[in-house]
Amino acid sequence: MPFIGNQPALSYTSFAKQDFTTSATTSYTLDNPVANENELALFINFVRQEPTTAYTASGTSLTLTSATSASDDMYCVYLGKAVQTVNPPNGSVGTAQLADSSVSLAKLSATGTKDSTTFLRGDNTFASAGGNNTPAFEAYVSTSQSFTSGADTKIQFDAERFDTNNVYDNSTNYRFTVPSGQAGKYYVYTQLFGLTTSNDGQYQVVQIFKNGSRYTYSNNQYPTGRRTQADYLGMVMELSVGDYIEIYIAIAGTSPYTATDSAQNYFGAYKIIE
C-alpha cells in the first residue's frame, strides 16, 4: 500500500541497561521508573529471571523473591524504555559503516588554547585531529647585533619563545635542525628590522640559508631618507633529517645593525601536517 505524506526516516532502536552492585538483600533501586516488572528483563548470574515469580517492580523499586549475595552478577534491560531515533545510538557505528572520505577534517577538529606544543603564529586555535604542527619553534633577538655593510651576516636569534622538540640552537650556531624521524614539509619564516646610522641606506636583503647556502631571499630598498626597514620572508620547504636552516641579512649603509626588538626580529618554523 502506498505511503501518504512524507516518508519517515529509518529509525534505530536501543535499550537502556542498568548494572547493580549486589548484596544480601531483596530490594534495589532502578535508574528509570517502570509501570511493572514486565517492562524490564532481569538477569542474575547471566540467567534471565521470570517476572512476577522472581521479581516485581513498580516505579523505581525492584523487589526480588530471593535475596542476592555480594558475589552475584545482576543487571536489567529496560524493555519499556526502547527509544527510536533517526540517528544510530551512541557507540553503535564503527569504521565499517563510514564511507571512505565521508568525514572531513573540520568534523574531526576541536579548538583550544595554544600551548607549547601546538602553535601557528597569529592564530589562537589548533586542530586536534590529524596531529600537531610539531616540531615547532620560534626564536627572537634580545641583543642588538652589528655587522659589516654589504656582507652576508648570520642573525643571532639568542632567545626562544618555544621549542617543542629542542630543534633550535640559540647559543652557538643559531640554527634550526630537522631531528630524527621528522623529515617533511616545514613552513619557515622570519622577520628582520634593520637600521643604519645615517640616511644613506640603499637596500636590505633577508635570506634563508639551507645547509650553509642561500635558499631564498627578499630584497627591498630603503625609502629615501629613512634609516629603518622591516622585511618578512616565509615559505614552505621540503626538509630531510639533519638539514639545518639559518637566517642571514645584508644591508648597504653606514654601520648597519638590527634593533633590540623581539617583536620585530624573529625566526621560526613548524612542520606541516600532511
Backbone hydrogen bonds, N-H to C=O, Kabsch-Sander energy under -0.5 kcal/mol:
donor,donor_aa,acceptor,acceptor_aa,energy
12,Y,85,T,-2.3
14,S,83,V,-1.1
16,A,78,Y,-0.5
18,Q,76,C,-2.5
20,F,74,M,-2.5
22,T,20,F,-0.8
25,T,23,S,-2.2
28,Y,62,L,-2.6
30,L,60,T,-3.3
34,V,59,G,-2.2
39,E,36,N,-1.7
40,L,37,E,-1.3
41,A,77,V,-2.7
42,L,40,L,-0.6
43,F,75,Y,-3.1
44,I,47,V,-2.4
45,N,73,D,-4.1
47,V,44,I,-1.3
48,R,46,F,-0.5
49,Q,42,L,-3.2
52,T,55,Y,-2.3
53,T,51,P,-2.3
54,A,50,E,-3.1
55,Y,50,E,-0.8
56,T,63,T,-2.4
58,S,61,S,-2.1
59,G,34,V,-2.7
61,S,58,S,-2.2
62,L,28,Y,-2.7
63,T,56,T,-2.8
64,L,26,T,-2.9
65,T,54,A,-2.5
68,T,25,T,-2.1
72,D,69,S,-1.7
74,M,20,F,-0.6
74,M,72,D,-0.6
75,Y,43,F,-2.1
76,C,18,Q,-2.4
77,V,41,A,-2.2
78,Y,16,A,-2.7
79,L,39,E,-1.1
79,L,77,V,-1.2
80,G,39,E,-2.2
81,K,78,Y,-1.0
82,A,79,L,-0.7
83,V,14,S,-1.8
85,T,12,Y,-1.5
92,S,89,P,-1.6
97,Q,94,G,-1.2
98,L,95,T,-1.2
102,S,99,A,-1.8
104,S,102,S,-0.5
107,K,104,S,-0.7
108,L,104,S,-0.9
109,S,105,L,-1.1
115,D,118,T,-1.3
118,T,115,D,-0.5
120,L,123,D,-0.5
123,D,120,L,-2.5
128,S,110,A,-0.6
131,G,128,S,-0.6
134,T,132,N,-2.1
137,F,269,A,-2.1
138,E,162,F,-2.0
139,A,267,F,-3.4
140,Y,159,A,-2.8
141,V,265,N,-1.6
142,S,140,Y,-0.5
145,Q,258,T,-0.7
147,F,256,P,-1.8
150,G,251,I,-3.0
151,A,148,T,-1.6
153,T,151,A,-0.5
153,T,249,I,-2.5
155,I,247,I,-2.9
157,F,155,I,-1.3
158,D,156,Q,-1.3
159,A,140,Y,-1.8
161,R,138,E,-3.2
162,F,138,E,-1.1
164,T,136,A,-2.6
166,N,163,D,-0.7
169,D,175,R,-2.6
170,N,168,Y,-0.8
175,R,169,D,-0.6
176,F,245,I,-2.4
177,T,167,V,-2.5
178,V,243,D,-2.5
182,Q,179,P,-1.7
184,G,239,L,-2.4
186,Y,237,M,-2.7
187,Y,270,Y,-2.6
188,V,186,Y,-0.7
188,V,235,M,-2.8
189,Y,268,G,-2.7
190,T,233,L,-2.1
191,Q,266,Y,-2.2
192,L,231,D,-2.1
194,G,192,L,-0.7
194,G,229,Q,-2.6
195,L,257,Y,-2.5
196,T,227,R,-1.5
197,T,254,T,-2.4
200,D,198,S,-1.3
201,G,198,S,-0.6
202,Q,252,A,-2.3
203,Y,252,A,-0.6
204,Q,220,N,-2.9
205,V,250,A,-3.0
206,V,204,Q,-0.6
206,V,218,S,-2.5
207,Q,248,Y,-2.9
208,I,216,T,-2.6
209,F,207,Q,-0.6
209,F,246,E,-3.2
210,K,213,S,-3.0
211,N,244,Y,-2.9
213,S,210,K,-1.6
215,Y,208,I,-3.2
216,T,208,I,-1.5
218,S,206,V,-2.6
220,N,204,Q,-2.6
220,N,218,S,-0.6
222,Y,202,Q,-0.6
226,R,223,P,-2.1
229,Q,194,G,-2.0
231,D,192,L,-2.3
233,L,190,T,-2.8
235,M,188,V,-2.3
237,M,186,Y,-3.0
239,L,184,G,-3.0
239,L,237,M,-0.7
242,G,178,V,-2.2
243,D,240,S,-2.0
245,I,176,F,-2.8
246,E,209,F,-2.1
248,Y,207,Q,-2.5
249,I,153,T,-2.2
250,A,205,V,-1.7
252,A,203,Y,-1.6
253,G,251,I,-0.6
255,S,253,G,-0.5
257,Y,195,L,-2.2
258,T,145,Q,-2.3
259,A,193,F,-1.5
261,D,259,A,-1.6
264,Q,261,D,-1.1
265,N,261,D,-1.9
266,Y,191,Q,-1.7
266,Y,264,Q,-0.6
267,F,139,A,-2.4
268,G,189,Y,-2.5
269,A,137,F,-1.7
270,Y,187,Y,-1.5
271,K,135,P,-1.9
272,I,185,K,-2.9
